[in-house]
Amino acid sequence: MLSEIAGGLGAQAAIREMGLLDGLGASEIDALLTEPNHTTVIAQLSNKSWVKLSRRKISRLAEDRLSAIPDDEFDLIVLMSTGIFRDFENSFPSVNAQRALDAAVISVAVEGDLVGIIFPLEQQIHEMEMPGLSLFETRSAYAAHQDIDQFREAAKSLKDCVYIVLNSVGYSEADRQLVAQLTGKPVILPRRIVSNSVQLILSSMVKTSAIAASSELRSKVDALTSRERQVMSLVCEGLSNKAIARQLEISHKTVEIHRSSILRKMQVSSSGALIRMMVKAGYA
């Protein structure tokens, strides 16, 4: 996963990977296993096996781990997890995979098109918590990581959808290509959304091409100031002006000014349209 995302970055970056379960013994991991009435997240251990963890417990662990990181230790922290952190806000630069994915899915669903969502576990279909989608029609299926037969069945059941979402950072570019080939539909992959967000943040720090997309889109993004690129990344995660102001330590009014300038330069009428533009840039 890390090499796939790092390979798409438009700038040199020193990357340090930290697993939430790093350093935990078997008994400590057992204590994090899912329980009745707990929503479930899935994680891969160092021995390549997968375990079902309690979202509630792993969220507490993540909060503890993140709070222990000094604000000035990293230029950017990427939360590479789907299923947790939806309400997580912080005072240091970050990209939140689940929050960005939620915003992307809602941005395409609001167009009125049928959206299909593939989860790694069947039980997650019934545990899905995305309030913003409650007004829109969606269909769900499941396919375990690297299970081609289940991917084929999932793709078959979602063939009438206009967009398909792979709802796990564990899904790879190969999985995206397989589902796209089987359905002929655009497929949203969390890793690509995260990669685009990271590129935007990095391009605000160094002079580099911000997004690997069409020349027209690149020219629009290149016209943004460094601060506008930071704000745009957070807008694409669906954050409110208040949350953006808190994270960037600027005023609410300043965020409003930046957001207005971003929409004008990107030639879109709303934040939702902006998110759709950036999501669709990652289909090819």
NORFENWO-V763567 format. One record per run of one state. SS is the DSSP state (H for helix, E for strand, - for the rest). FROM is the first residue (numbers start at 1). TO is the last residue. If there is no record, write none. Layout:
SS;FROM;TO
SS;FROM;TO
//
This chain:
-;1;1
H;2;6
-;7;25
H;26;30
-;31;32
E;33;33
-;34;39
E;40;44
-;45;49
E;50;54
H;55;67
-;68;76
E;77;79
-;80;93
E;94;96
H;97;109
-;110;114
E;115;119
-;120;122
H;123;127
-;128;130
H;131;133
-;134;137
E;138;142
-;143;147
H;148;157
-;158;162
E;163;166
-;167;172
H;173;183
-;184;185
E;186;189
H;190;203
-;204;214
H;215;222
-;223;225
H;226;235
-;236;240
H;241;248
-;249;251
H;252;266
-;267;270
H;271;280
-;281;284
//
